[in-house]
Amino acid sequence: DIVRMKRAGYYAVPAAKGPGSVLSGIGLVKEFILHTNSENVNVNNEFGLYKWREDRNENQLEEPLKENDHAMDGIRYALFTAFGKPNKKVWVV
């Protein structure tokens, strides 16, 4: 939690969350060009596993499935909290 991270000497702030923040955050992440190191195994795996809910006709809905998303959530929280709504940026994760 944030208190423990601060005690350990890290700069930590609460993530910006609220109604609609998941879809807004995903939209924000899509505006970035993300590059990851090959050693970021979990992040790299999740890029390929992220899924969206589908209706019975297999049409993709605007609702992410809550599975295989911990690293993606972390990236989304950081970008959404820091920037809100920027133009396309390049980040190395």
Secondary structure, DSSP 8 states (H G I E B T S, - for coil): -HHHHHHTT---------TTHHHHHHHHHHTSEEE--TT-HHHHHHHHH--EEE-TT--EEEEE-SSS-HHHHHHHHHHHHHHSS-S--EEE-
